[in-house]
Amino acid sequence: MSDPAPASRPVPRPGVLAIEAYVPGRSGAPGLPKVHKLSSNETPLGPSPLAMEALHAATASLEVYPDGGATHLRAAIAQRYGLDPARIVCGAGSDELLTLLALAYLGPGDEGVFCEHGFLVYRIAILTAGGTPVVAPETDLTADVDALLAAVTPRTKIVYLANPNNPTGTYLPFEEVRRLHAGLPGHVLLVLDGAYAEYVRADDYSAGLELVLDSQNVVMTRTFSKIHGLAAQRIGWMVGPEGVVDAVNRIRGPFNVSGGGIAAGAAAIRDEAHVAAAVAHNDEWLPRLTREVEALGLTVTPSVANFVLVHFPDEAGRTAAEADAHLGARGVIVRRVTAYGLPHALRVTVGGAEANRAFVAALGEFVRGQGRG
Ligand SMILES: Cc1ncc(COP(=O)(O)O)c(C=O)c1O
């Protein structure tokens, strides 16, 4: 039998065109002079001044390739967390690492498990690797360990858990994470995504470092995009067992973190006072925003991160889509989360005082039916 006629143009391999590309939060409102961007969980404090200084200094040698091993950054992270730098890999954001982990451990026919309202990049990473996404239901918008374990089959190779989760802001106590790990076969990689770990104040929470260090199948990913205020630099890191680190190092780009990212990240992680200020700001505003939105008669999912999920009635004139339009017209940019299976909710980042007040004021107007028609 002869081969079928070749296509007249390059065709992506099977599955690629079935991937729905990630749509980031909006960043502007054209025509409005003042915009409060509360759509991507960025910090209102900006980066550490020390990080900015380090970044500027790095521009002195832009013609030189960065250190492919990100040695300086790994050393700073290792020092901050008491880790062996050899167990750390840095990436162009934690997104890159989440994808590299899927590429290293999943192939066609393999399954990757994540939660019902889990971070969208997990699905994209699993499909990118040619694997099959498997979704575990949540209970009260929170990861459910029994459901996650029930979703595991002999084909499962990887389980992603954001703790706390985006976009719900809910978390699993560390004992529950341990129970999840204990229920997984040893060959299944558990990825604990701690993008918002620094913000969590609950006593029963841990980002899971101790589990990473005590086992052969747990990785933790972290980011410089959120509390460190370096989202534009694209820097993330992971810590894991030797074998996983080795696998990821083999497939990552040789210079996957920029020179500026290495310098800025290292300075940022040393500036513990800046991180503490961001935590203090969140400690003040997270409960305050929650209370003020609840006082308007809306439901807020209890959050431990730097954002809140606000729920709206499915009733004409009161919907999340209409609230989003009303807020946007007043320069308050929040995140619709329909793609996360939450069409009746909006995710709102804890911003600076002025932005938070502008959000509550505009939401109050919306709820009271002002400014419509
Ligand atoms: C849960 C979670 N993980 C990972 C990331 C990715 O962060 P980055 O690629 O900027 O490090 C985000 C960003 O929104 C997130 O919400």
The ligand as an SDF file (V2000), in Angstrom:
LIG
                    3D

 16 16  0  0  0  0  0  0  0  0999 V2000
   -0.8540   27.8470   40.7690 C   0  0  0  0  0  0  0  0  0  0  0  0
    0.1260   28.4980   39.8630 C   0  0  0  0  0  0  0  0  0  0  0  0
    1.2220   27.8340   39.5270 N   0  0  0  0  0  0  0  0  0  0  0  0
    2.1420   28.3600   38.6940 C   0  0  0  0  0  0  0  0  0  0  0  0
    1.9670   29.6100   38.1560 C   0  0  0  0  0  0  0  0  0  0  0  0
    2.9650   30.0760   37.1450 C   0  0  0  0  0  0  0  0  0  0  0  0
    3.7670   31.0460   37.5520 O   0  0  0  0  0  0  0  0  0  0  0  0
    5.0980   31.4510   36.7550 P   0  0  0  0  0  0  0  0  0  0  0  0
    5.1770   30.6570   35.4880 O   0  0  0  0  0  0  0  0  0  0  0  0
    4.9510   32.8920   36.5100 O   0  0  0  0  0  0  0  0  0  0  0  0
    6.2040   31.0910   37.6910 O   0  0  0  0  0  0  0  0  0  0  0  0
    0.8460   30.3620   38.4760 C   0  0  0  0  0  0  0  0  0  0  0  0
    0.6340   31.6830   37.8730 C   0  0  0  0  0  0  0  0  0  0  0  0
   -0.4440   32.2020   37.7880 O   0  0  0  0  0  0  0  0  0  0  0  0
   -0.1040   29.7880   39.3550 C   0  0  0  0  0  0  0  0  0  0  0  0
   -1.2230   30.4360   39.6740 O   0  0  0  0  0  0  0  0  0  0  0  0
  1  2  1  0
  2  3  1  0
  2 15  2  0
  3  4  2  0
  4  5  1  0
  5  6  1  0
  5 12  2  0
  6  7  1  0
  7  8  1  0
  8  9  2  0
  8 10  1  0
  8 11  1  0
 12 13  1  0
 12 15  1  0
 13 14  2  0
 15 16  1  0
M  END
$$$$
